Every structure is written in structure tokens, then in C-alpha cells.
């Protein structure tokens, strides 16, 4: 529902746990700011329903941000009516941290309800962060055209998948995901792990990109680590990630996705 003179209204939800949301927020606002006709409101969670009702596009970069039932319904309606949702990294995650008395395992309860079907996935686990190869599933698609397989240091997401997905990038992983309650069984099959996919819902579309991990020195204090001693920018320093992310933003804005000067040739 573009506004007067072609204005587009965007909602950016950026917040949660265990990541450097300040850094991600700045980078995403910079990308959105490259489109002069886009006006963005910024939120830390889904207490933004009035803005969402007027929005043309939604960008989310979260971890363990849990929409309430009314918010889940509003998010589904947004996509059903034709909204475009760029969901990044941990948007599909619900994570319970270990308790002092229980096993030292993160659990991933299924609390997204029907929204997991809208998103197309729910996070289950990931192996330890280390470099891995991302492969191109659909080299003819504009979002990944010209992109060669690339290596990225990120969380390799193992997810429970929902519905029909158009997978554009994927990774291969079969093995344990230590530290997660379902980590011994989540990644035993040899199915490709979607990294970038499109999911239709009603008249709209979800574009889900699982990459994007970043963490500062002080972002896991609730886990008992006052200072990690390092800043982790992960994929944000990988040219292929930045190229594809820029194209994903172009897609949800509704602009032509540029494929000139592809990375990795």
C-alpha cells in the first residue's frame, strides 16, 4: 500500500538476546536509507502493530523475540495482504537458556504457533560457530545470480521446516549441535540446510536469510560472561553476504534487483 507520491513505509524490528543489535540496526538502516522513498520506524519487539498495519515492508533481525498471539496473527495478516517480510538470522528462534539447576543445554520450545508456517521454519540448533561453505541452490535467481560458493563464519542454522520453500542458498551439515537439547538429533539427516529462501503466504512473501550473526564484547552477560574479550562481525565482513543482503533489501522494497558486477566471479 504505497503512500502518496510512491512513499513506502517500513518497519524494522531489531532486538533480543546474545547479539550486537546496535551494530545490526545501524547496518540495516543504512541499507534501507539507500532508498529515498522508504520511511522506516524502528522497534525492539513486536509492540508495533499500528505501524505494521500501515507498512509495506517489514525487516526483522531478532533472537528469542516472542510475538504474543495477537502479534502473530497481525504478522500473518501483514503477509497475507501482500506485505513483504525480510526475516534475518534469529527471527525464527525461541530459545530457553540453561537454568542453574538443570542440564547445561539450550532448549527451543515450539512457541511460534502458526507463525512458523508463515516464516517457513523454526530454529532448532546450530553447531559451534566456525567457517562453513554456503552453496548456491538456484544460480539463475536474481538474488544470487553470479554468486559463487563462499565461506562464512556464522551460526549454521538447523531448522524445522514448514511448507513449500524456494531455496536459493544452502549449506551441508550432518552431525551434532552441542549445547542444544535437540542437538544430537536435529542434524542427523543429510538434507541441505536452507540459508536463503522465499516463502509465499497469501498475496505476500517472506524472504528468509539465516546469516547475519554479530556479537560485541558485552552481549552475553546474562549467560555469566561479563566480557567476551572480542568483537565478532562474522558475515558482515563477507562480501558475498553483503551483496546478497543488499539484493534482499531491494526485493522487499520492490526495486529491481541489480545483478551487475556479481561477487565471486
N, C-alpha and C positions, 0 to 999 in steps of 0.2 A: 504494500500500500504506500507507494512513493508519495511524498508530500508535495506541497506547492513547488513548482519550478524544478521538479526532479529530486528534491531532497530525500535522502534515505535516513531513517532512524535506526541506530544500532544500540544494542545492549551488550555491554561487556561485563561478565561475571568472573571475577578473578580473586580467589581466596581459598582458605582451607588450612591444611596441615603439611608440615615437613618439606616445604618448597619455598623458594625465594619468589614470592608473589609480587613483591615490589619490582623486581627485575623483569619478570614476565609481563607484568602490566604495562610497564614503560615500552617494552618492545612491541607489544600488540597495539598499543595506542599509536605508536609511530607508524605501524603499517596501516591502520585504519585512517590515520591522519593524512596519508598519501592520496586519499580520495576526498577532494574538497566538498563534494555533495553529501558526505556522510557526517552525521552528528551523533555522538556517542555519549550515553550515560554509563557510569561506572558503578559497580556494586560488588560487594564481597560474598554475597549469597543470593538466594532466590527470593528475597523480600523485595521484589522489583516488579510485581505483577502489573501495576498501572503502566509502567514503561514498556513492559513486554507486550501488553495489549496493543500498543501503538507501533511496535517495532517491525521493521522489515527484515532485520537480520540479528542473529544472536551469536556471540562468541563467548565460549566458556573455557577457562583454564582453572581447574579446581582439583582438590584432593580431599575426599571424605566430606564434601558438602552435600548434605542430605535434604533434598526437597521434601517438604511436607505433602500430604496427599493433594491438597488444593493446588499446590505449586506444580506437582507432577501433572495434574490434569491441565493446568494452564500451559505448561511446556508442550504437552501433546497437542493441544488446540493450536498453539502457535505454528507448529509444523504442518498440521492438517490443513490450515487455511492458506498455506503457501509460503510460510516463513522459511528462511534458510539459516541453518544452525551449523556453525563451525565449532565442533567439540574437540578439545585438545587434551592430551595427556590423561590426567586422572579424573576427568569429568564422569566417567562410568564407575568410579570407585566408592565403595562403602567399606571402611576398614576399622576394625576394633583393635586397639593396641593391646599388647600383653598386660595382664594385671600382675601385681606384686606376688600374689599367691598362686596364680595359675601358671601353665606352661608358657615359656617364652616364645609364643607364636602369635602372629597377627592372624585374625580371622576376617573373613569377607562375607558378612551376612547378606542375604538377598533382600534388601530393604528398598530397592528402587521400584518394585512393583512393575506395573505395565510400562514404566518409562524405559526399562531395559530393552523392551521390544521396539520402542521408538528410536533409541540410540543404536540398537543393533548388537549391543554387547554389555557385559558387566565384568569388571576386573576381578580376577581370582588370585593372581600371584605373579611374581617375577623372579628370575634368578638374580644372583648378585650383579650389581652394575659393573659391566665391563664392555669393551668394544665388541660389536657384532655386525654382521653384514645385513643390510637391507636390500632386498631384491625387487626388481620391477615386474609386477604381475601383468600389467596392461600397458606395454610400451607405446601403444598407439593413442592412449588417452591424453588429452591436452594437459592435465595436471602433472603428468610425469613424462611427457614426451621429451626425448633427448637426455633423460636422466639415466645414468649407468648405475649398476650396483655400487653401493657406497657403504663405508664403515662408520659407525656412530657409537659413541659412548652414552648409553641411555639405559633406562629400565625396559627390558624386553617383556612386553605385556603378554601374559597368558590369560585369555578371557573366555567366559561363557558366551557363546554367540547366539543371536536371536534373529530369525528372519532371513530374508534374501539380501546378501551384501554384494556390492560390486567392488571387489578388492583390487586396488591399484598398486599397492606396495605390500610386501610381506617379508617375514623372517622365518628361518627354520630353527626350531629348538625342540629337543626331546630330552627331558631329564628333570632333576629335582629343582624345586624353588624353595631353598632353605629359608626358614623363618616364617613360613606361612602354614596355617593349619591344613590347607589342601595342597601344600607344595609337593607332596610325594606322589600325588595322582593327577594334578592339574595338567601336566605337560608330558604325560607318558605316551600319548598318541603322536603320530608323525604328521599331523595336519599342519599346513602352513599357518603361521600366526599373523593375522592381518595387522598391518601397520598404518595403512591409509585405505579407507573405503568410503563408498557412498551408500546411503540407505534412504530409499523413498518412504514417505509416510504421508498419506493423503495427497495434497497438492504440493507439499513441500519436500525438503530434503535435508538430511543430516550428512555432513562431511566430517568424518571422524579421523583424526590424526593422533596416534598414540604417542608419538615422540614429543619431546619438549621439556624433559626433566632439567631442573636447575635448583641449586641449593646453596645458601650462604652459610657462613660460619655459625650463625645463631638460630637456625631454623628447626632444630630437633631438641630443644631444651626440655620439652615435655617428656622426652624419652630418656632423660637423665644425662644428656651430653650438653654441657654448658657452651662449649666452643669446639666445633669440629676441627678447627685449625686450617680449613681450606675452603675455597670458593669453587663450586662446581657449576660450570656453564654448559657442560655436556654438548647436546646437539646445537645449541645456539652459536657454536663456533664451527659448525659444519656447513660448508657452502650448499650442499645438496638439500639439507633440511631447510635452510633459509629460502632457497629458490622455490621449493615445493610449498612451503608455508605461505610465501607471497602469492603464489598462484591460488592457493585455497582461499585466501582473503579476497582475491579478485573474483573468485567464483561466487562467494556469498554476497559480495557487493553487487554482483550482476554484471560486472565488466567483462570484456573479452579477456580470456586467459592468455597471456603472452607466452609464446614458446620460442622466441628468438634467443639466440646466444645461450643454448642449453648448457648446463653444467655437466662436466664429466666426459665430454667427447674428446 
